């Protein structure tokens, strides 16, 4: 019988080889969500310091794109961060795609099974615009929910802008625009993430509580892609703009 560590090793090798693989569930149809999170935890244990967490499948656009209907979560290695102005090396990825995010910075620890969106806002020292670079290790982005959970929800790189205070901002209503090479490719509002991005983060806290974990002060949370993710390659420039939170540009080489 194949072990959790062996499944994690397959995904790690795909990253190292920059080569997509077939889905784990094709070969191991018994792979379920709890087992997939065990694979993800094995990857997390080898990832070094963490910067925070990310949510997946929180927007209708994303759900339609990947044929999934429930939120999932993954972790953000500190090594995955791109600095402002730093280009994305697409050659270091397999099949990169970009999506806009509302990002929360935690001002204090937050944990427990009954955390609400209001608790998340109160615990956040800032919110900002982010761009997440997805890079599924599965060929053609074809996977089951268990597959993508095991693959750390396709996490690759991310860039985050300067945070602003969430006070007085209705994050449901902020407008979101995603541009690629000067052309608008997608629009949305903050409500695309579970009706309110703070509600998505609250869902994460409750999910982590079931595993005896929580959010820590200083961590960031990418609260879920607000539009469908767009493929990028060398020479592309992606800009994510969110009302009252700012704009963020990511050049690709």
C-alpha positions in Angstrom: 0.0 0.0 0.0 1.3 3.4 -0.9 2.0 5.8 2.0 1.2 9.4 2.6 4.8 10.3 2.3 5.1 8.6 -1.1 2.1 10.6 -2.4 3.7 13.8 -1.2 7.0 12.8 -2.8 5.3 12.4 -6.2 4.0 16.0 -6.0 7.3 17.3 -4.8 9.1 15.6 -7.7 6.6 17.2 -10.1 7.6 20.6 -8.7 11.3 19.9 -8.9 11.0 18.5 -12.4 8.6 21.2 -13.6 6.6 18.5 -15.2 2.9 17.8 -14.8 1.8 14.4 -13.6 -1.4 12.4 -13.8 -3.9 12.8 -10.9 -3.3 10.7 -7.8 -6.9 9.7 -7.8 -6.6 8.1 -11.3 -4.2 5.6 -9.8 -5.6 5.6 -6.3 -9.4 6.1 -6.5 -9.7 5.6 -2.7 -8.0 9.0 -2.2 -10.5 11.0 -0.1 -10.4 14.5 1.4 -9.1 13.6 4.9 -6.3 11.6 3.3 -5.6 14.4 0.9 -5.1 16.8 3.8 -2.7 14.4 5.3 -0.7 14.6 2.1 -0.9 18.3 2.3 0.4 18.3 5.9 3.3 16.2 4.8 4.2 18.8 2.2 3.8 21.6 4.8 6.2 19.8 7.1 8.9 20.0 4.4 8.1 23.5 3.2 10.0 25.6 5.8 8.6 28.7 7.5 5.0 29.5 6.7 3.7 33.0 5.8 0.1 32.0 6.3 -2.8 30.3 4.5 -4.9 30.4 1.4 -8.4 29.5 0.5 -9.5 27.9 -2.7 -12.8 27.4 -4.5 -14.6 30.3 -2.8 -15.8 32.1 -5.9 -18.5 31.0 -8.3 -16.1 31.7 -11.2 -13.5 29.4 -9.7 -15.9 26.7 -8.9 -17.2 26.7 -12.5 -13.6 26.7 -13.8 -12.5 23.6 -11.9 -15.9 21.9 -11.3 -15.7 22.0 -7.5 -18.4 23.3 -5.2 -16.9 23.5 -1.7 -14.1 25.7 -0.2 -10.7 24.1 0.5 -7.6 25.5 2.1 -3.8 25.3 1.7 -0.7 26.8 3.2 1.6 29.6 2.0 5.3 28.9 2.4 7.3 32.1 3.1 9.6 31.1 0.2 6.7 31.4 -2.2 6.4 35.2 -1.7 7.3 37.6 -4.5 8.5 41.0 -3.6 6.8 44.1 -5.0 8.3 44.6 -8.5 9.9 41.2 -8.6 9.0 39.4 -11.9 7.5 35.9 -12.0 9.8 33.4 -13.5 7.3 31.4 -15.6 10.1 28.9 -16.5 10.2 27.8 -12.9 6.5 26.8 -13.1 4.6 24.1 -14.9 1.4 25.9 -16.1 1.1 29.2 -14.2 -2.2 31.1 -13.9 -2.9 34.3 -11.9 -5.9 35.4 -10.0 -6.8 38.5 -7.8 -7.2 38.1 -4.1 -8.2 40.2 -1.0 -5.5 39.5 1.5 -5.9 39.7 5.3 -3.0 40.3 7.7 -3.8 39.0 11.2 -3.1 41.5 14.1 -3.7 38.8 16.7 -4.1 35.1 17.0 -7.5 33.8 15.9 -8.8 30.3 16.6 -11.9 28.3 17.5 -14.9 26.5 16.1 -17.3 29.5 16.3 -15.3 32.4 14.6 -17.4 34.7 12.5 -16.6 37.2 9.7 -16.9 40.0 12.3 -14.3 38.3 14.4 -12.0 38.1 11.4 -12.3 41.8 10.6 -11.7 42.7 14.3 -8.6 40.5 14.4 -7.1 41.9 11.2 -4.5 44.6 11.3 -4.9 45.2 7.6 -6.3 44.2 4.2 -4.8 44.5 0.8 -4.8 43.4 -2.8 -2.9 40.3 -3.8 -2.1 38.2 -6.9 -1.8 34.5 -6.4 0.1 32.4 -9.0 -1.5 29.0 -9.3 0.5 26.1 -10.8 -1.3 22.8 -10.6 1.0 19.8 -10.7 -1.6 17.8 -12.6 -1.8 17.9 -16.4 -4.3 20.3 -17.9 -5.6 21.4 -14.4 -7.7 18.2 -14.4 -8.2 17.0 -10.8 -10.8 15.9 -8.2 -11.2 17.9 -5.0 -9.1 15.4 -3.2 -6.3 15.7 -5.8 -6.2 19.5 -5.5 -6.2 19.4 -1.7 -3.3 17.0 -1.7 -1.5 19.4 -4.1 -1.9 22.2 -1.6 -4.7 23.8 -3.7 -2.3 24.4 -6.6 -0.3 27.0 -4.6 2.9 28.3 -6.2 3.8 32.0 -5.8 2.1 35.1 -4.5 2.6 38.9 -4.2 0.9 41.1 -1.7 0.5 44.9 -1.6 0.8 47.3 1.3 -2.1 46.7 3.8 -4.7 49.3 4.7 -7.0 49.4 7.7 -10.3 47.4 7.1 -12.2 50.0 9.1 -15.0 51.5 7.1 -14.5 49.3 4.1 -17.4 47.0 3.0 -15.3 44.3 1.5 -18.4 42.7 -0.1 -18.8 45.7 -2.4 -15.3 46.6 -3.5 -14.9 46.3 -7.2 -12.2 44.0 -8.6 -10.6 44.3 -12.0 -8.0 41.9 -13.5 -6.0 43.0 -16.5 -3.5 41.1 -18.7 -1.3 43.1 -21.1 -3.5 46.2 -20.7 -6.8 44.5 -21.4 -9.5 43.7 -18.9 -9.9 40.0 -18.7 -12.2 39.7 -15.6 -14.2 41.7 -13.1 -15.8 40.8 -9.8 -16.6 42.2 -6.4 -15.4 41.1 -2.9 -18.7 39.2 -2.5 -17.4 36.6 -5.0 -15.6 35.0 -2.1 -18.3 33.2 -0.1 -20.4 36.4 0.0 -17.8 38.2 2.0 -14.1 37.6 2.0 -14.0 37.7 5.8 -16.6 35.0 5.9 -14.2 32.9 3.8 -11.4 33.5 6.4 -13.8 32.6 9.2 -14.6 29.3 7.4 -10.9 28.7 7.3 -10.5 29.3 11.0 -13.3 26.9 11.8 -11.8 24.3 9.5 -8.4 24.7 11.1 -10.0 24.4 14.6 -11.2 20.9 13.7 -7.5 20.0 13.3 -6.5 21.8 16.5 -4.9 24.7 14.6 -5.6 28.4 14.1 -4.3 31.6 12.6 -1.4 33.4 14.3 -0.6 37.1 14.5 1.4 38.3 11.6 0.2 35.6 9.2 -1.6 36.5 6.0 -4.6 34.8 4.5 -5.4 34.9 0.8 -9.2 34.8 1.0 -9.9 33.2 -2.3 -9.6 34.0 -6.0 -12.3 36.5 -7.0 -12.2 35.7 -10.7 -11.3 32.8 -12.9 -7.5 32.4 -13.1 -5.8 33.5 -16.3 -2.8 31.7 -17.9 0.4 33.7 -18.1 3.7 33.3 -20.0 6.9 35.2 -20.6 6.3 38.9 -21.4 2.8 39.0 -19.9 2.0 41.7 -17.3 -0.9 41.2 -14.9 -2.5 44.0 -12.9 -5.1 43.4 -10.1 -7.0 46.4 -8.9 -9.4 46.5 -6.0 -11.4 49.5 -4.9 -9.9 51.2 -1.8 -7.2 48.5 -1.5 -5.0 49.5 -4.4 -3.5 48.0 -7.5 -0.8 45.5 -7.9 1.3 44.7 -11.0 3.1 41.4 -11.7 5.4 41.1 -14.7 6.2 37.7 -16.1 9.5 36.6 -17.7 
